[in-house]
Amino acid sequence: MTVRIAPEGRAFLNVGCGDTYFQEWNNCDLLPGRDVVPHDLRRPLPYAAGVFDAVYCSHVLEHLNPGDGAALLREMFRVLKPGGVCRLVVPDLEAICRLYLQYLDEAARDSAPEKIRRYDWMVLELLDQMVRETRGGLMRQALDRGEFDEALARNRVGDHFDKIRPGSEPIRLKSNRSDIPGGADRLDEGVGNRLRRRWARLRLWFTSRSNDPRSTGETHRWMYDRLSLTRVMAKAGFARCSVKSFDESDIPHWDKYNLDVSKYGQRPRKPDSLYVEGTRPEVQP
Ligand SMILES: C[S@@+](CC[C@H](N)C(=O)[O-])C[C@H]1O[C@@H](n2cnc3c(N)ncnc32)[C@H](O)[C@@H]1O
């Protein structure tokens, strides 16, 4: 597959990009889109070895079983240049568990409705996306019915919350990121890619008609904390694995390409996240 080079002369890859990406990057996802190559990440990445300066993968690993997740990390390692950076973003299992225990204690001491709602929300965060059998699951039902604590849900869900309950804040970020209105422009992606994309979308339409979230990549199959994620990265060969914040990265030009900043201001796009980066060593041990 041809690799797109960004204006700075670097090649970047966004793996499982969803609808948040830059058109000057290389983007792939199960769900095809404009500037997005359709690809099932349970298969090897469709790129040659050692071609990318950075690989970014946000809220995707938890959708793969641990074996497929480890294989994807090895693939990300393979396609990176020596010295290239891998940035992984996942829902932070540790933070979810700590909040769950905190709200459990509070609700068990005092069953005021707002305390029960906060407790209920954390149970949903922990379990719903793993066990749901219909799209959106119990979390969508709670949101539709207004059965949630507004401040907690907003703080946990981030930009997606503003998307499903629009009109809350003006859009402030100026960027050509695809999730920002007026962001990505149309690129000429070529006839071959356009046909592949249409075919993949048609196939997905048939499978997702079953309303089964397991067929569309929606279900969570595993979760990670700062220890398990750095360990699985080190096992794939990455060096200097460490936890970052949403606005800190070793990816070149991150101030321009920050995929983790909210479009509403200088705060995380997905506040429930854990950010970990590792580097492909210059010299193989
Ligand atoms: C929660 S979304 C995250 C999207 C985006 N990276 C972000 O941070 O907003 C998970 C994405 O993983 C993709 N995905 C899940 N399983 C996949 C698979 N087996 N192959 C490719 N993409 C997959 C989904 O299509 C979806 O776009």
The ligand as an SDF file (V2000), in Angstrom:
LIG
                    3D

 27 29  0  0  0  0  0  0  0  0999 V2000
  -14.0710    3.5710   20.1140 C   0  0  0  0  0  0  0  0  0  0  0  0
  -13.7150    3.7040   18.4230 S   0  0  0  0  0  0  0  0  0  0  0  0
  -12.2560    4.7210   18.4770 C   0  0  0  0  0  0  0  0  0  0  0  0
  -12.0940    5.5210   17.2210 C   0  0  0  0  0  0  0  0  0  0  0  0
  -10.9360    6.5220   17.2340 C   0  0  0  0  0  0  0  0  0  0  0  0
   -9.6520    5.8710   17.2210 N   0  0  0  0  0  0  0  0  0  0  0  0
  -11.0470    7.4670   18.3970 C   0  0  0  0  0  0  0  0  0  0  0  0
  -10.1560    7.4890   19.2500 O   0  0  0  0  0  0  0  0  0  0  0  0
  -12.0330    8.2140   18.4290 O   0  0  0  0  0  0  0  0  0  0  0  0
  -13.0770    2.1140   18.0540 C   0  0  0  0  0  0  0  0  0  0  0  0
  -12.6930    1.9780   16.6070 C   0  0  0  0  0  0  0  0  0  0  0  0
  -12.0380    0.7160   16.4410 O   0  0  0  0  0  0  0  0  0  0  0  0
  -12.4740    0.1700   15.2230 C   0  0  0  0  0  0  0  0  0  0  0  0
  -12.2850   -1.2780   15.2870 N   0  0  0  0  0  0  0  0  0  0  0  0
  -12.7520   -2.1430   16.2150 C   0  0  0  0  0  0  0  0  0  0  0  0
  -12.3900   -3.4010   15.9030 N   0  0  0  0  0  0  0  0  0  0  0  0
  -11.6610   -3.3150   14.7530 C   0  0  0  0  0  0  0  0  0  0  0  0
  -11.0180   -4.2680   13.9180 C   0  0  0  0  0  0  0  0  0  0  0  0
  -11.0550   -5.5820   14.1790 N   0  0  0  0  0  0  0  0  0  0  0  0
  -10.3710   -3.8160   12.8270 N   0  0  0  0  0  0  0  0  0  0  0  0
  -10.3340   -2.4990   12.5250 C   0  0  0  0  0  0  0  0  0  0  0  0
  -10.9180   -1.5580   13.2770 N   0  0  0  0  0  0  0  0  0  0  0  0
  -11.5870   -1.9600   14.3710 C   0  0  0  0  0  0  0  0  0  0  0  0
  -13.9440    0.5690   15.1280 C   0  0  0  0  0  0  0  0  0  0  0  0
  -14.4160    0.5180   13.8050 O   0  0  0  0  0  0  0  0  0  0  0  0
  -13.8900    1.9910   15.6770 C   0  0  0  0  0  0  0  0  0  0  0  0
  -13.6980    2.9540   14.6730 O   0  0  0  0  0  0  0  0  0  0  0  0
  1  2  1  0
  2  3  1  0
  2 10  1  0
  3  4  1  0
  4  5  1  0
  5  6  1  0
  5  7  1  0
  7  8  2  0
  7  9  1  0
 10 11  1  0
 11 12  1  0
 11 26  1  0
 12 13  1  0
 13 14  1  0
 13 24  1  0
 14 15  1  0
 14 23  1  0
 15 16  2  0
 16 17  1  0
 17 18  1  0
 17 23  2  0
 18 19  1  0
 18 20  2  0
 20 21  1  0
 21 22  2  0
 22 23  1  0
 24 25  1  0
 24 26  1  0
 26 27  1  0
M  CHG  2   2   1   9  -1
M  END
$$$$
